[in-house]
Every structure is written in structure tokens, then in C-alpha cells.
Amino acid sequence: MRRALLALLLPALLAAPAACRRGERSAPAAAVQRYTVRGEVVRLPEPGRPAPEIVLRHEAVPGFVDQGGRAVGMDAMVMPFALRPGDGVEGLAAGDPIRFTFAVDWAHGAFWVERLEKLPPGTPLDFGPRTPSGGP
Ligand SMILES: [Cu+2]
């Protein structure tokens, strides 16, 4: 499990400036948060672009942690995510309901998708605002 996580993180670590890497070697994983949410494909990556990204609409993310470490949550929104080399989007089309995991590395200002899973057509999704924690 730990090895698999390291394999996922490695590309991000390699992309980080050397000065940055040196100081964070002890606990790099703690700096990256991951969220698994549902949503839909808005726009697939454009072929031939050097840094591919996919645009997704996601449901609210109640536990989303901001740059200051506070769990502020995130409302539903349309948002671009980086795609890492080798992460396929085969079989996906705009409008498809999906479940996906995205990672946030505030130290490097990076958001990227790690796993995209197609949900059955017609899966009901809720793009309303998040329920305030402790609210009704
Ligand atoms: Cu968002």
C-alpha cells in the first residue's frame, strides 16, 4: 500500500524543484490530500497539448482542506485537473457521470486526477452547495 502510494507520488516529487524536495523528504505524503468524489466529464483533454488536463464538474467536497490546513469544504463546481502521463480517458465522453480521486499538493499549487471511473449512465448527481457542517 505504501509502495503504491509512493509510485503515485513519484511523478509529482520529480517535478518539484530540487530545493523544495530536499526539505520535505521526511514526510512528503502528508503534504498531499486526496478526495474521492462524483461528478461528470465537461471537457476531455485536447490532443497534442503538452500538459494535458481534463475539465470536470464535481459534487461538493465537504472535507476539502484549504491551503492553511482548514477543512473548509468545496462547493460543487467546474474545475480543470491535470492528467498525468499514462492516465487514460479512453471510453469517456463529455457528460459521462464518473467517480474520481483527485490529489491536492498545496506546497506546489498542484491539483491532479489519479483515478477516473465511469458510473452507470443516468446516475443521479447533486451539484448543489455543500451542507454546512453542523447545519440542518
Ligand atoms: Cu473544485
Backbone and ligand atoms as CSV (ligand in chain L), in Angstrom:
chain,resi,resn,atom,element,x,y,z
A,1,MET,N,N,0.838,-1.201,0.000
A,1,MET,CA,C,0.000,0.000,0.000
A,1,MET,C,C,0.863,1.237,0.000
A,2,ARG,N,N,1.836,1.238,0.906
A,2,ARG,CA,C,2.719,2.395,0.968
A,2,ARG,C,C,3.522,2.521,-0.316
A,3,ARG,N,N,3.938,1.368,-0.861
A,3,ARG,CA,C,4.717,1.409,-2.092
A,3,ARG,C,C,3.879,1.951,-3.243
A,4,ALA,N,N,2.613,1.540,-3.263
A,4,ALA,CA,C,1.734,2.010,-4.336
A,4,ALA,C,C,1.561,3.527,-4.247
A,5,LEU,N,N,1.436,4.016,-3.038
A,5,LEU,CA,C,1.265,5.453,-2.836
A,5,LEU,C,C,2.504,6.201,-3.320
A,6,LEU,N,N,3.649,5.634,-3.008
A,6,LEU,CA,C,4.906,6.250,-3.420
A,6,LEU,C,C,4.981,6.328,-4.938
A,7,ALA,N,N,4.523,5.252,-5.576
A,7,ALA,CA,C,4.556,5.235,-7.043
A,7,ALA,C,C,3.674,6.342,-7.610
A,8,LEU,N,N,2.573,6.616,-6.929
A,8,LEU,CA,C,1.665,7.667,-7.383
A,8,LEU,C,C,2.287,9.038,-7.185
A,9,LEU,N,N,3.032,9.158,-6.102
A,9,LEU,CA,C,3.575,10.463,-5.751
A,9,LEU,C,C,4.833,10.795,-6.527
A,10,LEU,N,N,5.520,9.769,-6.978
A,10,LEU,CA,C,6.835,9.981,-7.556
A,10,LEU,C,C,6.861,11.036,-8.658
A,11,PRO,N,N,5.906,10.977,-9.597
A,11,PRO,CA,C,5.956,11.997,-10.658
A,11,PRO,C,C,5.884,13.418,-10.106
A,12,ALA,N,N,5.089,13.608,-9.092
A,12,ALA,CA,C,4.962,14.945,-8.509
A,12,ALA,C,C,6.253,15.356,-7.825
A,13,LEU,N,N,6.873,14.397,-7.161
A,13,LEU,CA,C,8.118,14.707,-6.462
A,13,LEU,C,C,9.215,15.052,-7.457
A,14,LEU,N,N,9.238,14.320,-8.552
A,14,LEU,CA,C,10.270,14.562,-9.552
A,14,LEU,C,C,10.083,15.925,-10.197
A,15,ALA,N,N,8.832,16.358,-10.259
A,15,ALA,CA,C,8.548,17.636,-10.891
A,15,ALA,C,C,8.882,18.808,-9.975
A,16,ALA,N,N,9.022,18.531,-8.686
A,16,ALA,CA,C,9.277,19.608,-7.738
A,16,ALA,C,C,10.714,20.098,-7.868
A,17,PRO,N,N,10.922,21.382,-7.646
A,17,PRO,CA,C,12.285,21.911,-7.695
A,17,PRO,C,C,13.162,21.219,-6.644
A,18,ALA,N,N,14.437,21.105,-6.936
A,18,ALA,CA,C,15.343,20.378,-6.052
A,18,ALA,C,C,15.347,20.964,-4.650
A,19,ALA,N,N,15.343,22.280,-4.559
A,19,ALA,CA,C,15.410,22.924,-3.247
A,19,ALA,C,C,14.197,22.547,-2.402
A,20,CYS,N,N,13.086,22.401,-3.091
A,20,CYS,CA,C,11.833,22.073,-2.445
A,20,CYS,C,C,11.865,20.634,-1.938
A,21,ARG,N,N,12.379,19.754,-2.776
A,21,ARG,CA,C,12.415,18.329,-2.437
A,21,ARG,C,C,13.245,18.066,-1.204
A,22,ARG,N,N,14.361,18.752,-1.092
A,22,ARG,CA,C,15.320,18.446,-0.044
A,22,ARG,C,C,14.675,18.545,1.340
A,23,GLY,N,N,13.959,19.641,1.563
A,23,GLY,CA,C,13.416,19.866,2.893
A,23,GLY,C,C,12.230,18.995,3.240
A,24,GLU,N,N,11.594,18.393,2.242
A,24,GLU,CA,C,10.354,17.688,2.516
A,24,GLU,C,C,10.474,16.175,2.457
A,25,ARG,N,N,11.702,15.694,2.375
A,25,ARG,CA,C,11.878,14.269,2.151
A,25,ARG,C,C,11.283,13.440,3.290
A,26,SER,N,N,11.270,13.979,4.495
A,26,SER,CA,C,10.847,13.173,5.630
A,26,SER,C,C,9.373,12.783,5.552
A,27,ALA,N,N,8.509,13.669,5.109
A,27,ALA,CA,C,7.074,13.349,5.104
A,27,ALA,C,C,6.357,13.941,3.907
A,28,PRO,N,N,6.733,13.556,2.709
A,28,PRO,CA,C,6.083,14.165,1.542
A,28,PRO,C,C,4.614,13.810,1.434
A,29,ALA,N,N,4.241,12.615,1.881
A,29,ALA,CA,C,2.862,12.174,1.686
A,29,ALA,C,C,1.882,13.043,2.466
A,30,ALA,N,N,2.303,13.551,3.613
A,30,ALA,CA,C,1.410,14.327,4.457
A,30,ALA,C,C,1.007,15.633,3.778
A,31,ALA,N,N,1.797,16.082,2.828
A,31,ALA,CA,C,1.521,17.361,2.188
A,31,ALA,C,C,0.465,17.230,1.097
A,32,VAL,N,N,0.133,16.023,0.737
A,32,VAL,CA,C,-0.819,15.801,-0.353
A,32,VAL,C,C,-2.112,15.227,0.211
A,33,GLN,N,N,-3.222,15.904,-0.096
A,33,GLN,CA,C,-4.527,15.386,0.322
A,33,GLN,C,C,-5.228,14.769,-0.878
A,34,ARG,N,N,-6.028,13.756,-0.611
A,34,ARG,CA,C,-6.768,13.097,-1.686
A,34,ARG,C,C,-8.246,13.070,-1.349
A,35,TYR,N,N,-9.068,13.255,-2.374
A,35,TYR,CA,C,-10.523,13.253,-2.209
A,35,TYR,C,C,-11.125,12.408,-3.320
A,36,THR,N,N,-12.084,11.592,-2.955
A,36,THR,CA,C,-12.810,10.824,-3.955
A,36,THR,C,C,-14.221,11.382,-4.029
A,37,VAL,N,N,-14.596,11.835,-5.201
A,37,VAL,CA,C,-15.888,12.491,-5.391
A,37,VAL,C,C,-16.545,11.989,-6.670
A,38,ARG,N,N,-17.813,12.326,-6.813
A,38,ARG,CA,C,-18.530,12.018,-8.048
A,38,ARG,C,C,-18.698,13.296,-8.851
A,39,GLY,N,N,-18.919,13.118,-10.121
A,39,GLY,CA,C,-19.089,14.288,-10.965
A,39,GLY,C,C,-19.361,13.867,-12.387
A,40,GLU,N,N,-19.042,14.763,-13.312
A,40,GLU,CA,C,-19.219,14.421,-14.720
A,40,GLU,C,C,-18.126,15.069,-15.547
A,41,VAL,N,N,-17.896,14.461,-16.689
A,41,VAL,CA,C,-16.893,14.986,-17.613
A,41,VAL,C,C,-17.469,16.211,-18.306
A,42,VAL,N,N,-16.738,17.315,-18.269
A,42,VAL,CA,C,-17.154,18.517,-19.003
A,42,VAL,C,C,-16.376,18.615,-20.318
A,43,ARG,N,N,-15.071,18.446,-20.245
A,43,ARG,CA,C,-14.264,18.540,-21.473
A,43,ARG,C,C,-13.077,17.596,-21.379
A,44,LEU,N,N,-12.899,16.801,-22.402
A,44,LEU,CA,C,-11.774,15.871,-22.459
A,44,LEU,C,C,-10.503,16.622,-22.842
A,45,PRO,N,N,-9.340,16.041,-22.560
A,45,PRO,CA,C,-8.087,16.715,-22.929
A,45,PRO,C,C,-7.992,16.910,-24.437
A,46,GLU,N,N,-7.402,18.034,-24.812
A,46,GLU,CA,C,-7.204,18.283,-26.234
A,46,GLU,C,C,-5.954,17.556,-26.679
A,47,PRO,N,N,-6.066,16.782,-27.764
A,47,PRO,CA,C,-4.915,16.008,-28.214
A,47,PRO,C,C,-3.751,16.926,-28.574
A,48,GLY,N,N,-2.553,16.501,-28.265
A,48,GLY,CA,C,-1.367,17.243,-28.679
A,48,GLY,C,C,-0.927,18.320,-27.715
A,49,ARG,N,N,-1.705,18.548,-26.664
A,49,ARG,CA,C,-1.268,19.564,-25.701
A,49,ARG,C,C,-0.179,18.984,-24.800
A,50,PRO,N,N,0.868,19.764,-24.533
A,50,PRO,CA,C,1.985,19.245,-23.743
A,50,PRO,C,C,1.598,18.892,-22.311
A,51,ALA,N,N,0.704,19.660,-21.711
A,51,ALA,CA,C,0.292,19.361,-20.336
A,51,ALA,C,C,-1.203,19.068,-20.350
A,52,PRO,N,N,-1.576,17.817,-20.524
A,52,PRO,CA,C,-2.994,17.504,-20.690
A,52,PRO,C,C,-3.795,17.774,-19.430
A,53,GLU,N,N,-4.983,18.281,-19.619
A,53,GLU,CA,C,-5.873,18.464,-18.480
A,53,GLU,C,C,-7.279,18.087,-18.902
A,54,ILE,N,N,-8.051,17.700,-17.891
A,54,ILE,CA,C,-9.436,17.333,-18.133
A,54,ILE,C,C,-10.292,18.262,-17.275
A,55,VAL,N,N,-11.410,18.715,-17.829
A,55,VAL,CA,C,-12.295,19.594,-17.077
A,55,VAL,C,C,-13.466,18.767,-16.568
A,56,LEU,N,N,-13.681,18.809,-15.257
A,56,LEU,CA,C,-14.708,18.001,-14.608
A,56,LEU,C,C,-15.598,18.884,-13.761
A,57,ARG,N,N,-16.867,18.487,-13.657
A,57,ARG,CA,C,-17.761,19.120,-12.689
A,57,ARG,C,C,-17.867,18.146,-11.524
A,58,HIS,N,N,-17.564,18.627,-10.317
A,58,HIS,CA,C,-17.612,17.715,-9.177
A,58,HIS,C,C,-18.713,18.111,-8.211
A,59,GLU,N,N,-19.206,17.113,-7.489
A,59,GLU,CA,C,-20.155,17.384,-6.405
A,59,GLU,C,C,-19.406,18.097,-5.276
A,60,ALA,N,N,-20.129,18.570,-4.285
A,60,ALA,CA,C,-19.500,19.235,-3.144
A,60,ALA,C,C,-18.519,18.297,-2.451
A,61,VAL,N,N,-17.451,18.879,-1.917
A,61,VAL,CA,C,-16.422,18.121,-1.197
A,61,VAL,C,C,-16.384,18.670,0.232
A,62,PRO,N,N,-17.212,18.104,1.143
A,62,PRO,CA,C,-17.354,18.698,2.469
A,62,PRO,C,C,-16.048,18.769,3.256
A,63,GLY,N,N,-15.140,17.801,3.070
A,63,GLY,CA,C,-13.924,17.765,3.890
A,63,GLY,C,C,-12.720,18.425,3.262
A,64,PHE,N,N,-12.942,19.193,2.188
A,64,PHE,CA,C,-11.795,19.765,1.480
A,64,PHE,C,C,-10.979,20.703,2.376
A,65,VAL,N,N,-9.678,20.494,2.376
A,65,VAL,CA,C,-8.774,21.260,3.236
A,65,VAL,C,C,-8.098,22.356,2.414
A,66,ASP,N,N,-8.150,23.576,2.931
A,66,ASP,CA,C,-7.557,24.692,2.181
A,66,ASP,C,C,-6.051,24.797,2.440
A,67,GLN,N,N,-5.460,25.815,1.838
A,67,GLN,CA,C,-4.011,25.969,1.905
A,67,GLN,C,C,-3.512,26.149,3.336
A,68,GLY,N,N,-4.360,26.678,4.193
A,68,GLY,CA,C,-3.963,26.881,5.575
A,68,GLY,C,C,-4.240,25.682,6.471
A,69,GLY,N,N,-4.695,24.578,5.883
A,69,GLY,CA,C,-4.935,23.376,6.666
A,69,GLY,C,C,-6.314,23.306,7.283
A,70,ARG,N,N,-7.200,24.239,6.916
A,70,ARG,CA,C,-8.553,24.232,7.474
A,70,ARG,C,C,-9.495,23.449,6.567
A,71,ALA,N,N,-10.349,22.637,7.197
A,71,ALA,CA,C,-11.328,21.861,6.430
A,71,ALA,C,C,-12.503,22.770,6.109
A,72,VAL,N,N,-12.403,23.493,5.017
A,72,VAL,CA,C,-13.419,24.490,4.650
A,72,VAL,C,C,-14.476,23.925,3.714
A,73,GLY,N,N,-14.168,22.790,3.086
A,73,GLY,CA,C,-15.098,22.225,2.121
A,73,GLY,C,C,-15.035,22.964,0.801
A,74,MET,N,N,-15.607,22.343,-0.220
A,74,MET,CA,C,-15.668,22.986,-1.537
A,74,MET,C,C,-17.044,22.692,-2.114
A,75,ASP,N,N,-17.695,23.737,-2.613
A,75,ASP,CA,C,-18.982,23.535,-3.270
A,75,ASP,C,C,-18.779,22.837,-4.610
A,76,ALA,N,N,-19.883,22.365,-5.154
A,76,ALA,CA,C,-19.836,21.795,-6.496
A,76,ALA,C,C,-19.360,22.863,-7.467
A,77,MET,N,N,-18.562,22.462,-8.430
A,77,MET,CA,C,-18.051,23.430,-9.412
A,77,MET,C,C,-17.450,22.710,-10.610
A,78,VAL,N,N,-17.211,23.497,-11.647
A,78,VAL,CA,C,-16.463,23.013,-12.801
A,78,VAL,C,C,-15.017,23.426,-12.610
A,79,MET,N,N,-14.115,22.504,-12.860
A,79,MET,CA,C,-12.728,22.741,-12.477
A,79,MET,C,C,-11.787,21.906,-13.353
A,80,PRO,N,N,-10.678,22.506,-13.785
A,80,PRO,CA,C,-9.712,21.738,-14.578
A,80,PRO,C,C,-8.755,20.972,-13.671
A,81,PHE,N,N,-8.385,19.789,-14.079
A,81,PHE,CA,C,-7.424,18.977,-13.337
A,81,PHE,C,C,-6.334,18.516,-14.293
A,82,ALA,N,N,-5.116,18.488,-13.796
A,82,ALA,CA,C,-4.027,17.929,-14.595
A,82,ALA,C,C,-4.210,16.421,-14.710
A,83,LEU,N,N,-3.837,15.912,-15.838
A,83,LEU,CA,C,-3.806,14.463,-16.060
A,83,LEU,C,C,-2.347,14.052,-16.136
A,84,ARG,N,N,-2.008,13.016,-15.449
A,84,ARG,CA,C,-0.620,12.575,-15.508
A,84,ARG,C,C,-0.424,11.659,-16.711
A,85,PRO,N,N,0.797,11.630,-17.216
A,85,PRO,CA,C,1.072,10.760,-18.358
A,85,PRO,C,C,0.646,9.326,-18.037
A,86,GLY,N,N,-0.040,8.704,-18.940
A,86,GLY,CA,C,-0.449,7.321,-18.726
A,86,GLY,C,C,-1.832,7.180,-18.133
A,87,ASP,N,N,-2.393,8.276,-17.638
A,87,ASP,CA,C,-3.758,8.204,-17.127
A,87,ASP,C,C,-4.726,8.305,-18.298
A,88,GLY,N,N,-5.329,7.203,-18.620
A,88,GLY,CA,C,-6.159,7.155,-19.807
A,88,GLY,C,C,-7.546,7.722,-19.579
A,89,VAL,N,N,-8.110,8.275,-20.606
A,89,VAL,CA,C,-9.504,8.729,-20.560
A,89,VAL,C,C,-10.283,8.007,-21.649
A,90,GLU,N,N,-9.757,6.851,-22.070
A,90,GLU,CA,C,-10.430,6.085,-23.123
A,90,GLU,C,C,-11.837,5.720,-22.661
A,91,GLY,N,N,-12.758,5.798,-23.578
A,91,GLY,CA,C,-14.115,5.383,-23.256
A,91,GLY,C,C,-14.927,6.461,-22.559
A,92,LEU,N,N,-14.303,7.587,-22.238
A,92,LEU,CA,C,-15.042,8.674,-21.588
A,92,LEU,C,C,-15.481,9.698,-22.623
A,93,ALA,N,N,-16.642,10.273,-22.373
A,93,ALA,CA,C,-17.152,11.323,-23.251
A,93,ALA,C,C,-17.721,12.429,-22.374
A,94,ALA,N,N,-17.806,13.629,-22.919
A,94,ALA,CA,C,-18.400,14.745,-22.195
A,94,ALA,C,C,-19.804,14.358,-21.744
A,95,GLY,N,N,-20.122,14.659,-20.501
A,95,GLY,CA,C,-21.441,14.348,-19.963
A,95,GLY,C,C,-21.493,13.037,-19.188
A,96,ASP,N,N,-20.453,12.215,-19.316
A,96,ASP,CA,C,-20.453,10.938,-18.592
A,96,ASP,C,C,-20.376,11.167,-17.089
A,97,PRO,N,N,-21.235,10.458,-16.314
A,97,PRO,CA,C,-21.073,10.503,-14.867
A,97,PRO,C,C,-19.867,9.662,-14.449
A,98,ILE,N,N,-19.104,10.163,-13.504
A,98,ILE,CA,C,-17.870,9.490,-13.093
A,98,ILE,C,C,-17.686,9.579,-11.588
A,99,ARG,N,N,-16.829,8.711,-11.092
A,99,ARG,CA,C,-16.284,8.870,-9.753
A,99,ARG,C,C,-14.787,9.034,-9.955
A,100,PHE,N,N,-14.178,9.974,-9.236
A,100,PHE,CA,C,-12.737,10.147,-9.437
A,100,PHE,C,C,-12.070,10.568,-8.137
A,101,THR,N,N,-10.800,10.298,-8.097
A,101,THR,CA,C,-9.981,10.732,-6.971
A,101,THR,C,C,-9.049,11.815,-7.468
A,102,PHE,N,N,-9.007,12.928,-6.725
A,102,PHE,CA,C,-8.033,13.952,-7.079
A,102,PHE,C,C,-7.129,14.245,-5.892
A,103,ALA,N,N,-5.944,14.648,-6.222
A,103,ALA,CA,C,-4.937,14.942,-5.213
A,103,ALA,C,C,-4.639,16.430,-5.234
A,104,VAL,N,N,-4.373,16.981,-4.062
A,104,VAL,CA,C,-4.049,18.393,-3.927
A,104,VAL,C,C,-2.719,18.516,-3.205
A,105,ASP,N,N,-1.795,19.186,-3.844
A,105,ASP,CA,C,-0.492,19.439,-3.239
A,105,ASP,C,C,-0.332,20.953,-3.127
A,106,TRP,N,N,-0.734,21.485,-1.973
A,106,TRP,CA,C,-0.700,22.946,-1.814
A,106,TRP,C,C,0.714,23.494,-1.893
A,107,ALA,N,N,1.680,22.687,-1.445
A,107,ALA,CA,C,3.065,23.163,-1.432
A,107,ALA,C,C,3.534,23.507,-2.842
A,108,HIS,N,N,2.965,22.829,-3.831
A,108,HIS,CA,C,3.388,23.085,-5.198
A,108,HIS,C,C,2.240,23.624,-6.048
A,109,GLY,N,N,1.129,23.950,-5.403
A,109,GLY,CA,C,-0.004,24.509,-6.121
A,109,GLY,C,C,-0.541,23.589,-7.207
A,110,ALA,N,N,-0.543,22.291,-6.938
A,110,ALA,CA,C,-0.914,21.337,-7.982
A,110,ALA,C,C,-2.167,20.548,-7.604
A,111,PHE,N,N,-3.045,20.412,-8.585
A,111,PHE,CA,C,-4.225,19.544,-8.488
A,111,PHE,C,C,-4.112,18.521,-9.606
A,112,TRP,N,N,-4.315,17.278,-9.299
A,112,TRP,CA,C,-4.315,16.325,-10.406
A,112,TRP,C,C,-5.245,15.155,-10.109
A,113,VAL,N,N,-5.695,14.522,-11.187
A,113,VAL,CA,C,-6.595,13.380,-11.090
A,113,VAL,C,C,-5.772,12.107,-11.048
A,114,GLU,N,N,-6.186,11.205,-10.180
A,114,GLU,CA,C,-5.446,9.949,-10.094
A,114,GLU,C,C,-6.248,8.760,-10.588
A,115,ARG,N,N,-7.561,8.859,-10.538
A,115,ARG,CA,C,-8.349,7.693,-10.926
A,115,ARG,C,C,-9.693,8.181,-11.426
A,116,LEU,N,N,-10.083,7.692,-12.563
A,116,LEU,CA,C,-11.372,8.054,-13.148
A,116,LEU,C,C,-12.151,6.775,-13.388
A,117,GLU,N,N,-13.360,6.735,-12.908
A,117,GLU,CA,C,-14.178,5.527,-13.049
A,117,GLU,C,C,-15.548,5.947,-13.558
A,118,LYS,N,N,-15.948,5.356,-14.647
A,118,LYS,CA,C,-17.233,5.696,-15.243
A,118,LYS,C,C,-18.366,5.099,-14.401
A,119,LEU,N,N,-19.393,5.888,-14.154
A,119,LEU,CA,C,-20.574,5.400,-13.444
A,119,LEU,C,C,-21.666,5.075,-14.463
A,120,PRO,N,N,-22.653,4.283,-14.047
A,120,PRO,CA,C,-23.714,3.924,-14.992
A,120,PRO,C,C,-24.421,5.168,-15.537
A,121,PRO,N,N,-24.778,5.151,-16.818
A,121,PRO,CA,C,-25.488,6.295,-17.408
A,121,PRO,C,C,-26.740,6.611,-16.598
A,122,GLY,N,N,-27.005,7.880,-16.398
A,122,GLY,CA,C,-28.188,8.277,-15.660
A,122,GLY,C,C,-27.997,8.315,-14.151
A,123,THR,N,N,-26.777,8.016,-13.665
A,123,THR,CA,C,-26.526,8.105,-12.231
A,123,THR,C,C,-26.882,9.507,-11.744
A,124,PRO,N,N,-27.788,9.625,-10.755
A,124,PRO,CA,C,-28.148,10.968,-10.290
A,124,PRO,C,C,-26.988,11.626,-9.552
A,125,LEU,N,N,-26.713,12.859,-9.886
A,125,LEU,CA,C,-25.633,13.611,-9.243
A,125,LEU,C,C,-26.217,14.865,-8.620
A,126,ASP,N,N,-25.582,15.334,-7.582
A,126,ASP,CA,C,-26.071,16.504,-6.853
A,126,ASP,C,C,-25.034,17.617,-6.924
A,127,PHE,N,N,-25.325,18.636,-7.725
A,127,PHE,CA,C,-24.367,19.727,-7.865
A,127,PHE,C,C,-24.795,20.952,-7.056
A,128,GLY,N,N,-25.602,20.728,-6.051
A,128,GLY,CA,C,-25.983,21.811,-5.153
A,128,GLY,C,C,-24.839,22.135,-4.203
A,129,PRO,N,N,-24.982,23.226,-3.436
A,129,PRO,CA,C,-23.940,23.600,-2.488
A,129,PRO,C,C,-23.846,22.565,-1.370
A,130,ARG,N,N,-22.676,22.539,-0.753
A,130,ARG,CA,C,-22.472,21.585,0.336
A,130,ARG,C,C,-23.342,21.978,1.536
A,131,THR,N,N,-23.668,20.994,2.357
A,131,THR,CA,C,-24.405,21.270,3.588
A,131,THR,C,C,-23.411,21.750,4.628
A,132,PRO,N,N,-23.651,22.904,5.235
A,132,PRO,CA,C,-22.720,23.394,6.245
A,132,PRO,C,C,-22.596,22.363,7.367
A,133,SER,N,N,-21.375,22.144,7.817
A,133,SER,CA,C,-21.196,21.137,8.872
A,133,SER,C,C,-21.911,21.596,10.121
A,134,GLY,N,N,-22.671,20.727,10.716
A,134,GLY,CA,C,-23.421,21.053,11.913
A,134,GLY,C,C,-24.757,21.724,11.600
A,135,GLY,N,N,-25.002,21.984,10.335
A,135,GLY,CA,C,-26.258,22.638,9.956
A,135,GLY,C,C,-27.392,21.652,9.871
A,136,PRO,N,N,-28.574,22.094,9.469
A,136,PRO,CA,C,-29.741,21.212,9.404
A,136,PRO,C,C,-29.602,20.168,8.296
L,1,CU,CU,CU,-13.463,22.351,-7.105
